[in-house]
Amino acid sequence: MVLPHPEVSTAYTAYVLRCLAEIAEELSRPEDAASYRAVSEKCGVAYQREFGKGLDTDRQALLVRPLAFGLLNEEQTSYAEKRLIEALEHYGWRLGTGFLSTPLILDVLAEIDIEAAYRLLENEEMPGWLFMPKAGATTIWESWEGTEAQGGIASLNHYSKGAAVEWLFRTMCGIRVDGENHFTIAPRPGGHFRFARASYDSIYGKVESGWEKKNGELIHTVTVPANCEATLLLPRGRQELGPGVHCFTVTEA
């Protein structure tokens, strides 16, 4: 029998009800949306009261989850952000999250400091994403050491750690589907990476985004599929793009 964990249960109840409120709004059911949102907010208040006092911890999940779900008040949020950076320092910038929080940590760090997200991503020690290819992986393993660590039964294509790939598409290369036949492209280069490129086969066609650091400049290339438009967000500002291949050069700060 698996017993419920109060912190996890409260956090996900608040988050899921918020999602239900958004769904109800899209379905033009305002009364349901208001009801879901009211209970979600009460769960958030309960979370702040019961678990906000436990933020002085090196357990990364207990800091990542409430930050990702927006469950803390302003003072608690500021403290949790600083404490998460400390927790990562204490653990040598290695992953200390479990199944539920590993998909969230890069997004949380990118909101605090994009370079912090890249520092975690680039860690080559275990536990860390880049430890696996150093050990011979061509996919993302369930166990850091591969199947040998679990008698040959571990997954070799694992969701929790593999969810980081979404961050590479959505943040590193900045590809986001945000409406019918419309994309937002908002790449955020960082770390020691000199080059990145991703393509996504959406229901509207293939969209591509890439960047390269060269001679003190950032060269961005974006491909928008036919019958689509995209909003490109770069440090130099905002551009509206039509179908086709677009190239922009920005001087690095």
N, C-alpha and C positions, 0 to 999 in steps of 0.2 A: 504494500500500500504506500502510495506517495502522498505525504502530507503537504498541504499548501504552505508556501512561504509568505508571511504577511507583507513584507516589503515588496516582493515581486508581484503578489496578487493585487495590492493596492495600486501600484504603478501601472500595471497593465489594465486594470479596471478603468482607471482615469483615462488612459490613452485610447482604449477600444471604444469607450463611450463617446469620446471626442470624435473619433472616426465615424461612428454611427450618426452623430449629429450632422456631420458634413454630408453623409449619404442622404439623410432625411431632407436636408436643404436642397440637394440636387433633385430629389424626387418631389419637391414642392409639398413637403409635409412639415410646416413650421412648428406645429405643436409638439410633434415627436422630437424635432431638433432641439427645441427649448428644453424638453424634459431630459433628454440625454445629456445636454450640456450642463444643466443644473446639477445632475448627479456627478458628472465628471469633475466639476469645480469643487464639489464637496469632498470628493476623493482626494483632490489636490490639496485642499486645506488639511485634511486628515494626514496626508503624507508629510506635509511640512511640520505638523505638530509631532507626529510619532517618529519620523525618521530623519527629519532635518537636523536633529541634535547628534546624529551619528555620522556626520560627514568628515570628522577628523580620523580618516582611515586610509590605509594603503590598498584597500580592496578596490580595484579600479571599477568594477561593476557597480558598486554602491555609489560611485560618483558619476559614472557615465550615464546610467539609466535615468536618474531624475533630471539631468541636464538635457538629455536627448528628448525627453517627453515634456519638458517645460514645467516640472512639478514644484519648483522651488520659488520662494520669494526673492526679491532683488538681492538682499543681503546674503542669503544662503547660496544663491547662484554665483555671486562673486567669490565667496569662500570656496565653493566646490570646484570652480574653475582653477583657482590657484592650487588647491589641494590635489587635484588630478595631476597637474604638472609635477608637483612634488612627489606624488606616488610613482610616476613614471621615472623620475630621477632616481628614486630609491631602488627601483627594479631594473636599472640600466637601460631604460627605454625599450623594454621587452613587453610583449603582450601579457597582461594578467587577467584578461576578461574570459568569461566562459561562453557557452553556446549562445545565450540570449544577448549579450552585450558586445561581443566581438563585431557584429555587423554595424554597430552604432558608433564605435569609438573614433573612427577617422572623421566622421561628420562633426562630432562634438569638438574634437581638437581643431578642425578647420575653422569653426566658429570662434575659438579662442585665439588661435594663431596658426595660420596655414603651415608655417615652418615646423611647428610641433607635430602636425599630422604627417608631414613628410619624414620627419626624424623617426617616428615610430615605423612608418612604412619601410624605411631603408634599413632598419635593424637586421643584421644578418645572423644574430645569435638566436638560440632556442630559448623561449618561444618567440618566433617571429616569422613573418611570411617569407622573407628571403632566405631563411635557413633551409627551407624545403628544396628549392632548386639547387642549392649548394650540396644537398644530400642526394641529388639525382632525380628529384621530382620533375615531372612535366605537367602535372595537374596539382590541385590543392588537396593534400591528404587530410584524413580525419585525425590521425596521430602524427605528431611532428616528425617522428622517426620513420614513418611509413608502416607497412603492414607487419614488419618484423616485431614491432613493439606489442602487437596484440594477436600474435599467433596466426597472422595471415588473414585476418577477418575484417580489418579496418577498411573503411571506404577510401577510395583513391580520388574521389570527386565530391568533396564535402561542402555542404551549404554554408555553415556558420563562418568558417574562415574564408570561404570562397565569396561571401557577400562583399568582401572588400573590392572585388572587381567592379561592382556597381559604382563605387566611389571613383574608380579610375575613369569610367565613362562619364559620370555625372559631374564630377568636380575637377579631376585632373585635366580631362579634355573638355568638360563642360557641356555635354550633350544632354538636353532635357526636352522631352515632348511636353508642351504645355497647353495644347489646344488642338482643335481640328486643323490639320494641314499647317501647323505652326510649331516652331522650335525656339527655345532660348539656348544660345551657345555662349557659355560663360566660363571659359577655361581659367584655371588657376595654377600656373606653373610654380614650381618650387623645388626645394631640396637640391640635390646634386644632379638631378636629371637634366640632360641637355636636349632631349627630344621625346615627344610623345605624340601618338596618333591613334584615334579610334574611329571605327565606323559602326553604325547601328542600323540594322535592317528593320525599320519601323513599318507600320501598316501603311504609311504614306510614301514609303520609298527609303532608299539608303541615304542617311545623313552622315557626314564625316567632319571631324574636327581634329586638327593637329597643331603643334607648335614646335619650334626649334630655336634654341639659343645659339646665336652665331655673331661673333665680332661685336659684342655688347648690344645686340638687338634681339628682339623676340619676333620671329616670323610666324604669323598665324595663318593657317589655311583652312577654309571652311567650304564644304560642298553641301548645297541645299537641293533636295530632290525636286523634280518637276511638280508643278501645281502647288508648291509650298512656299512659305515665307519663314524667315528667321530673324530674331532679334539678337544681335551680337553685342555682348557686354565685355569691353576691354578697359584697361586703365585710361586709355585716351577718350573713352566715352562710349556712347551707344550708337549703333548703326542698324538700320533695317535692311535686310538682304532679301533678294528674290532668288529664284532658282539659278543654279550654276555654281561655278567654282570662284571663290573669292580669296584674295591674299592681302594681308595687312602686315606692315612692319612697324614695330613699336620699339623705341629706345628703352633699354632696361634701366630701372631706377638705380 
